[in-house]
Amino acid sequence: MKKSAILAAMLGLVFAMGASVGSAHNTPIKAYWAASGTFGPFNIRGLIPALPADRARDITIPVPMWIIDHPKGLVVFDTGNNVALNSPGGCEKHWSPGQCGFLKPSQKRSDVIDMQLKKLGYSVDDVKVVVSSHSHLDHIGNIEMFPNALHILQKVELYQAWWPEKFQRGSNAHIMADYDGARDFNYLALDGDFDIYGDGAITVLNAPGHTLGNQSMRLKFADGHSIVIAQDALWMRENLEGFPAGLNFSVKTYFESADRLKAISDLEGAELFFGHDEQQWKEKGNRWYR
């Protein structure tokens, strides 16, 4: 009888643990795909030089940001272009004239992350975690708006931010003024993937190649479906066809990360969201996913 009771107790514990683990994947989250304005129009081959000339076209692309509502705290994935671009002559003052002339940013004040949050009923003070996919000007531009949040980056990306490689300094993709005031923020410096709240709902995916510490994200919703947010690991659909983005730390590592994200998407039946795909943004931007 005692052995039976012990066995029953052990089985009960196993089933309880299984139920706990299973219920952890039912966390009710929702995610909003926003944009810090647009870049363009310009020829797509300015970003994807390997694309054949007969597929060249002018594009106007989104500058993506994600706002993720989790019961344990609000998460922002990328903070877009700096708000300074909205002041008179702000682009030329904050960025280099070369970047302004090529990227042709169009950003209304209502596009900036603080106003996007306000539109959805939040404030910057509500944000518990800020994940920056990498340290380029269109992804980390407003990090200084969140001094009280926990900031999650790959550790090597923090080095890249304050000491970018010579060839990337020449591109002016890093704007030190975006994050000079953020040196003493609270950082969680990663070396790989990370499950933010430990329940499988929001997972940072290490996806180097575009930069040393580029990262993407996977969201799992309460009904069991997932989405993969590539950001600059995959700019556009053309990248999946073997045409790499034009600014990469390592093209080899870039393709390895792209293949990994595609595999995760395929295996989980997860929709893959590109970083700067014009058509996908037109079809799916400015809306909630849950």
C-alpha beads as a LAMMPS data file, in Angstrom:
LAMMPS data file: protein, C-alpha beads

290 atoms
289 bonds

1 atom types
1 bond types

-500.0 500.0 xlo xhi
-500.0 500.0 ylo yhi
-500.0 500.0 zlo zhi

Masses

1 110.0

Atoms # bond

1 1 1 0.000 0.000 0.000
2 1 1 2.815 2.350 0.899
3 1 1 4.577 1.699 -2.413
4 1 1 1.346 2.313 -4.270
5 1 1 0.798 5.516 -2.391
6 1 1 4.352 6.665 -3.123
7 1 1 3.989 5.757 -6.813
8 1 1 0.665 7.578 -7.018
9 1 1 2.210 10.616 -5.390
10 1 1 5.150 10.558 -7.807
11 1 1 2.855 10.206 -10.803
12 1 1 0.764 13.064 -9.494
13 1 1 3.863 15.221 -9.222
14 1 1 4.922 14.352 -12.776
15 1 1 1.486 15.217 -14.150
16 1 1 1.418 18.422 -12.118
17 1 1 4.810 19.425 -13.494
18 1 1 3.653 18.629 -17.017
19 1 1 0.520 20.695 -16.542
20 1 1 2.594 23.566 -15.187
21 1 1 4.986 23.473 -18.126
22 1 1 2.115 23.229 -20.587
23 1 1 0.226 26.107 -19.036
24 1 1 3.363 28.258 -19.178
25 1 1 3.033 28.331 -22.980
26 1 1 -0.470 29.759 -22.730
27 1 1 0.653 33.183 -21.551
28 1 1 -1.764 35.753 -23.017
29 1 1 0.461 38.132 -24.979
30 1 1 -0.269 40.487 -27.842
31 1 1 2.091 42.374 -30.136
32 1 1 1.670 45.542 -32.187
33 1 1 3.733 46.130 -35.339
34 1 1 4.502 49.854 -35.598
35 1 1 6.877 51.902 -37.734
36 1 1 9.075 54.895 -37.007
37 1 1 8.112 56.349 -40.360
38 1 1 9.615 55.221 -43.668
39 1 1 12.749 55.364 -45.811
40 1 1 12.639 56.144 -49.512
41 1 1 11.770 56.095 -52.253
42 1 1 15.067 54.767 -53.593
43 1 1 16.228 51.926 -55.791
44 1 1 16.124 48.564 -54.039
45 1 1 19.621 47.773 -55.325
46 1 1 20.941 50.482 -53.016
47 1 1 20.145 48.061 -50.188
48 1 1 20.464 44.725 -52.018
49 1 1 23.239 45.262 -54.598
50 1 1 23.255 41.600 -55.688
51 1 1 19.680 41.775 -56.934
52 1 1 19.576 41.444 -60.762
53 1 1 19.071 44.681 -62.650
54 1 1 15.878 43.414 -64.255
55 1 1 14.321 43.188 -60.779
56 1 1 15.288 46.719 -59.786
57 1 1 12.503 49.015 -58.623
58 1 1 11.952 51.989 -56.345
59 1 1 10.796 51.115 -52.854
60 1 1 9.581 52.930 -49.742
61 1 1 10.212 50.802 -46.676
62 1 1 9.062 50.807 -43.035
63 1 1 11.309 51.439 -40.042
64 1 1 9.940 48.646 -37.818
65 1 1 9.246 48.619 -34.080
66 1 1 7.241 46.140 -31.994
67 1 1 5.290 46.739 -28.793
68 1 1 4.601 43.503 -26.891
69 1 1 2.132 43.327 -24.020
70 1 1 3.011 40.516 -21.571
71 1 1 1.383 40.028 -18.143
72 1 1 4.788 40.442 -16.468
73 1 1 5.627 43.683 -18.222
74 1 1 5.602 45.628 -21.487
75 1 1 8.399 44.906 -23.968
76 1 1 9.558 47.161 -26.826
77 1 1 11.568 45.613 -29.650
78 1 1 13.555 48.446 -31.295
79 1 1 12.973 52.163 -30.838
80 1 1 13.264 53.498 -34.407
81 1 1 14.731 56.741 -35.708
82 1 1 15.734 59.397 -33.221
83 1 1 13.097 62.000 -32.384
84 1 1 15.612 64.684 -33.365
85 1 1 14.678 64.025 -37.002
86 1 1 11.386 65.805 -36.325
87 1 1 12.973 69.151 -35.545
88 1 1 13.731 71.655 -38.351
89 1 1 16.833 70.450 -40.169
90 1 1 16.997 67.631 -37.638
91 1 1 18.147 64.916 -39.996
92 1 1 21.196 66.820 -41.227
93 1 1 22.034 67.833 -37.660
94 1 1 21.652 64.359 -36.133
95 1 1 22.684 62.137 -39.047
96 1 1 25.236 62.717 -41.759
97 1 1 23.984 64.481 -44.915
98 1 1 24.848 61.333 -46.874
99 1 1 22.474 59.202 -44.849
100 1 1 19.700 61.767 -45.059
101 1 1 20.090 62.059 -48.817
102 1 1 20.089 58.324 -49.463
103 1 1 17.594 57.018 -46.895
104 1 1 15.182 59.963 -47.255
105 1 1 13.547 59.432 -43.857
106 1 1 9.921 60.455 -43.474
107 1 1 8.917 60.487 -39.820
108 1 1 6.001 62.342 -38.247
109 1 1 6.134 63.114 -34.541
110 1 1 3.291 60.636 -34.068
111 1 1 5.510 57.886 -35.520
112 1 1 8.084 58.109 -32.707
113 1 1 8.013 55.296 -30.159
114 1 1 6.772 57.395 -27.228
115 1 1 3.778 58.545 -29.246
116 1 1 3.162 55.068 -30.622
117 1 1 2.965 53.839 -27.032
118 1 1 0.617 56.666 -26.111
119 1 1 -1.630 55.832 -29.065
120 1 1 -2.020 52.303 -27.678
121 1 1 -2.707 53.465 -24.124
122 1 1 0.799 53.084 -22.674
123 1 1 3.643 55.384 -21.703
124 1 1 7.427 55.040 -21.803
125 1 1 7.324 54.477 -18.036
126 1 1 5.208 51.357 -18.588
127 1 1 7.985 49.678 -20.554
128 1 1 9.838 47.102 -18.482
129 1 1 12.154 45.714 -21.161
130 1 1 13.676 47.233 -24.294
131 1 1 15.261 44.812 -26.770
132 1 1 17.442 46.425 -29.427
133 1 1 17.986 44.191 -32.435
134 1 1 21.264 45.998 -33.088
135 1 1 22.906 49.393 -32.806
136 1 1 22.186 50.976 -36.188
137 1 1 20.512 54.368 -36.378
138 1 1 17.021 53.119 -37.322
139 1 1 16.770 50.513 -34.560
140 1 1 18.310 52.045 -31.444
141 1 1 17.517 55.700 -32.116
142 1 1 15.354 56.386 -29.049
143 1 1 16.907 54.091 -26.470
144 1 1 17.532 57.115 -24.235
145 1 1 13.761 57.522 -23.757
146 1 1 13.812 54.421 -21.517
147 1 1 16.248 55.035 -18.635
148 1 1 14.289 52.837 -16.215
149 1 1 13.893 49.780 -18.435
150 1 1 16.073 46.694 -18.634
151 1 1 17.904 46.798 -21.972
152 1 1 18.684 43.515 -23.706
153 1 1 21.431 43.298 -26.334
154 1 1 24.063 40.776 -27.264
155 1 1 27.254 41.622 -25.398
156 1 1 29.289 41.907 -28.601
157 1 1 26.747 44.417 -29.930
158 1 1 27.468 46.725 -27.014
159 1 1 31.109 46.718 -28.075
160 1 1 30.078 47.302 -31.680
161 1 1 27.847 50.215 -30.663
162 1 1 30.626 52.183 -29.000
163 1 1 33.460 50.921 -31.199
164 1 1 32.066 49.916 -34.613
165 1 1 34.356 48.354 -37.191
166 1 1 36.111 50.774 -39.501
167 1 1 34.030 49.827 -42.563
168 1 1 30.820 50.366 -40.614
169 1 1 31.993 53.691 -39.233
170 1 1 32.399 54.774 -42.837
171 1 1 28.770 53.880 -43.524
172 1 1 27.556 56.237 -40.773
173 1 1 25.062 53.569 -39.700
174 1 1 26.037 54.146 -36.070
175 1 1 25.010 57.458 -34.529
176 1 1 26.767 57.767 -31.187
177 1 1 24.441 60.580 -30.128
178 1 1 21.593 58.044 -30.114
179 1 1 23.009 56.201 -27.117
180 1 1 25.793 58.214 -25.516
181 1 1 23.400 59.068 -22.691
182 1 1 22.577 55.382 -22.200
183 1 1 25.975 54.140 -21.070
184 1 1 24.887 53.677 -17.469
185 1 1 21.527 52.057 -18.216
186 1 1 20.718 48.607 -16.870
187 1 1 21.863 46.118 -19.528
188 1 1 21.392 42.396 -19.806
189 1 1 24.290 41.513 -22.083
190 1 1 23.572 38.205 -23.798
191 1 1 25.671 35.559 -25.480
192 1 1 22.983 33.690 -27.394
193 1 1 19.225 33.203 -27.179
194 1 1 17.163 34.281 -24.171
195 1 1 13.614 33.592 -22.971
196 1 1 12.718 36.968 -21.483
197 1 1 10.081 35.940 -18.937
198 1 1 10.924 32.238 -18.765
199 1 1 7.595 31.050 -20.156
200 1 1 8.407 30.647 -23.831
201 1 1 6.259 33.596 -24.881
202 1 1 9.028 36.054 -25.893
203 1 1 12.399 34.658 -26.943
204 1 1 15.334 36.718 -28.183
205 1 1 17.107 34.854 -30.997
206 1 1 20.786 35.472 -31.615
207 1 1 21.075 36.211 -35.362
208 1 1 24.507 37.695 -36.135
209 1 1 25.740 38.612 -39.574
210 1 1 24.207 42.000 -40.296
211 1 1 26.125 43.143 -37.231
212 1 1 28.233 41.275 -34.694
213 1 1 25.358 41.003 -32.242
214 1 1 22.275 41.287 -34.398
215 1 1 19.229 39.612 -32.854
216 1 1 15.708 38.641 -33.829
217 1 1 12.702 37.478 -31.795
218 1 1 10.112 34.705 -31.623
219 1 1 6.683 35.227 -30.076
220 1 1 4.436 32.352 -28.994
221 1 1 0.797 33.214 -28.443
222 1 1 -1.753 31.676 -26.109
223 1 1 -3.406 29.655 -28.882
224 1 1 -0.075 27.986 -29.696
225 1 1 0.844 29.792 -32.927
226 1 1 4.130 31.658 -33.298
227 1 1 5.640 34.487 -35.289
228 1 1 9.312 35.155 -36.000
229 1 1 10.363 38.817 -36.129
230 1 1 13.555 38.918 -38.176
231 1 1 14.283 42.650 -38.127
232 1 1 17.560 43.157 -40.018
233 1 1 18.492 39.486 -40.101
234 1 1 16.162 39.490 -43.117
235 1 1 15.300 42.840 -44.652
236 1 1 13.011 41.626 -47.411
237 1 1 11.697 38.537 -49.181
238 1 1 14.533 38.823 -51.690
239 1 1 17.037 37.970 -48.943
240 1 1 15.489 34.501 -48.671
241 1 1 16.184 34.010 -52.374
242 1 1 19.923 34.275 -51.778
243 1 1 20.423 38.013 -52.298
244 1 1 22.057 39.374 -49.124
245 1 1 21.578 42.773 -47.561
246 1 1 24.226 45.266 -48.603
247 1 1 25.664 46.073 -45.184
248 1 1 26.855 43.036 -43.256
249 1 1 29.570 42.256 -40.768
250 1 1 29.804 38.763 -42.285
251 1 1 27.841 37.514 -45.304
252 1 1 28.552 33.896 -44.297
253 1 1 27.164 34.416 -40.800
254 1 1 24.294 36.433 -42.251
255 1 1 23.143 33.492 -44.355
256 1 1 23.561 31.080 -41.441
257 1 1 21.248 33.251 -39.344
258 1 1 18.792 33.643 -42.220
259 1 1 18.688 29.859 -42.678
260 1 1 18.114 29.355 -38.960
261 1 1 15.209 31.810 -38.816
262 1 1 13.652 30.227 -41.909
263 1 1 14.008 26.775 -40.312
264 1 1 12.358 27.926 -37.082
265 1 1 9.555 29.469 -39.094
266 1 1 9.043 26.320 -41.161
267 1 1 9.239 23.877 -38.250
268 1 1 6.812 25.820 -36.077
269 1 1 4.543 26.971 -38.889
270 1 1 5.361 30.503 -37.727
271 1 1 4.796 33.548 -39.902
272 1 1 8.074 35.299 -40.689
273 1 1 8.115 39.101 -40.449
274 1 1 10.856 40.876 -42.397
275 1 1 12.541 44.033 -41.198
276 1 1 11.988 46.340 -44.158
277 1 1 9.667 44.659 -46.643
278 1 1 7.466 47.240 -48.341
279 1 1 4.672 44.900 -49.414
280 1 1 4.449 43.001 -46.130
281 1 1 4.194 46.270 -44.224
282 1 1 1.384 47.479 -46.470
283 1 1 -0.515 44.235 -45.858
284 1 1 0.208 43.669 -42.179
285 1 1 1.594 46.819 -40.508
286 1 1 -0.060 49.015 -37.859
287 1 1 -2.033 46.185 -36.302
288 1 1 -2.160 43.861 -33.317
289 1 1 -1.160 40.189 -33.347
290 1 1 -2.405 37.891 -30.604

Bonds

1 1 1 2
2 1 2 3
3 1 3 4
4 1 4 5
5 1 5 6
6 1 6 7
7 1 7 8
8 1 8 9
9 1 9 10
10 1 10 11
11 1 11 12
12 1 12 13
13 1 13 14
14 1 14 15
15 1 15 16
16 1 16 17
17 1 17 18
18 1 18 19
19 1 19 20
20 1 20 21
21 1 21 22
22 1 22 23
23 1 23 24
24 1 24 25
25 1 25 26
26 1 26 27
27 1 27 28
28 1 28 29
29 1 29 30
30 1 30 31
31 1 31 32
32 1 32 33
33 1 33 34
34 1 34 35
35 1 35 36
36 1 36 37
37 1 37 38
38 1 38 39
39 1 39 40
40 1 40 41
41 1 41 42
42 1 42 43
43 1 43 44
44 1 44 45
45 1 45 46
46 1 46 47
47 1 47 48
48 1 48 49
49 1 49 50
50 1 50 51
51 1 51 52
52 1 52 53
53 1 53 54
54 1 54 55
55 1 55 56
56 1 56 57
57 1 57 58
58 1 58 59
59 1 59 60
60 1 60 61
61 1 61 62
62 1 62 63
63 1 63 64
64 1 64 65
65 1 65 66
66 1 66 67
67 1 67 68
68 1 68 69
69 1 69 70
70 1 70 71
71 1 71 72
72 1 72 73
73 1 73 74
74 1 74 75
75 1 75 76
76 1 76 77
77 1 77 78
78 1 78 79
79 1 79 80
80 1 80 81
81 1 81 82
82 1 82 83
83 1 83 84
84 1 84 85
85 1 85 86
86 1 86 87
87 1 87 88
88 1 88 89
89 1 89 90
90 1 90 91
91 1 91 92
92 1 92 93
93 1 93 94
94 1 94 95
95 1 95 96
96 1 96 97
97 1 97 98
98 1 98 99
99 1 99 100
100 1 100 101
101 1 101 102
102 1 102 103
103 1 103 104
104 1 104 105
105 1 105 106
106 1 106 107
107 1 107 108
108 1 108 109
109 1 109 110
110 1 110 111
111 1 111 112
112 1 112 113
113 1 113 114
114 1 114 115
115 1 115 116
116 1 116 117
117 1 117 118
118 1 118 119
119 1 119 120
120 1 120 121
121 1 121 122
122 1 122 123
123 1 123 124
124 1 124 125
125 1 125 126
126 1 126 127
127 1 127 128
128 1 128 129
129 1 129 130
130 1 130 131
131 1 131 132
132 1 132 133
133 1 133 134
134 1 134 135
135 1 135 136
136 1 136 137
137 1 137 138
138 1 138 139
139 1 139 140
140 1 140 141
141 1 141 142
142 1 142 143
143 1 143 144
144 1 144 145
145 1 145 146
146 1 146 147
147 1 147 148
148 1 148 149
149 1 149 150
150 1 150 151
151 1 151 152
152 1 152 153
153 1 153 154
154 1 154 155
155 1 155 156
156 1 156 157
157 1 157 158
158 1 158 159
159 1 159 160
160 1 160 161
161 1 161 162
162 1 162 163
163 1 163 164
164 1 164 165
165 1 165 166
166 1 166 167
167 1 167 168
168 1 168 169
169 1 169 170
170 1 170 171
171 1 171 172
172 1 172 173
173 1 173 174
174 1 174 175
175 1 175 176
176 1 176 177
177 1 177 178
178 1 178 179
179 1 179 180
180 1 180 181
181 1 181 182
182 1 182 183
183 1 183 184
184 1 184 185
185 1 185 186
186 1 186 187
187 1 187 188
188 1 188 189
189 1 189 190
190 1 190 191
191 1 191 192
192 1 192 193
193 1 193 194
194 1 194 195
195 1 195 196
196 1 196 197
197 1 197 198
198 1 198 199
199 1 199 200
200 1 200 201
201 1 201 202
202 1 202 203
203 1 203 204
204 1 204 205
205 1 205 206
206 1 206 207
207 1 207 208
208 1 208 209
209 1 209 210
210 1 210 211
211 1 211 212
212 1 212 213
213 1 213 214
214 1 214 215
215 1 215 216
216 1 216 217
217 1 217 218
218 1 218 219
219 1 219 220
220 1 220 221
221 1 221 222
222 1 222 223
223 1 223 224
224 1 224 225
225 1 225 226
226 1 226 227
227 1 227 228
228 1 228 229
229 1 229 230
230 1 230 231
231 1 231 232
232 1 232 233
233 1 233 234
234 1 234 235
235 1 235 236
236 1 236 237
237 1 237 238
238 1 238 239
239 1 239 240
240 1 240 241
241 1 241 242
242 1 242 243
243 1 243 244
244 1 244 245
245 1 245 246
246 1 246 247
247 1 247 248
248 1 248 249
249 1 249 250
250 1 250 251
251 1 251 252
252 1 252 253
253 1 253 254
254 1 254 255
255 1 255 256
256 1 256 257
257 1 257 258
258 1 258 259
259 1 259 260
260 1 260 261
261 1 261 262
262 1 262 263
263 1 263 264
264 1 264 265
265 1 265 266
266 1 266 267
267 1 267 268
268 1 268 269
269 1 269 270
270 1 270 271
271 1 271 272
272 1 272 273
273 1 273 274
274 1 274 275
275 1 275 276
276 1 276 277
277 1 277 278
278 1 278 279
279 1 279 280
280 1 280 281
281 1 281 282
282 1 282 283
283 1 283 284
284 1 284 285
285 1 285 286
286 1 286 287
287 1 287 288
288 1 288 289
289 1 289 290
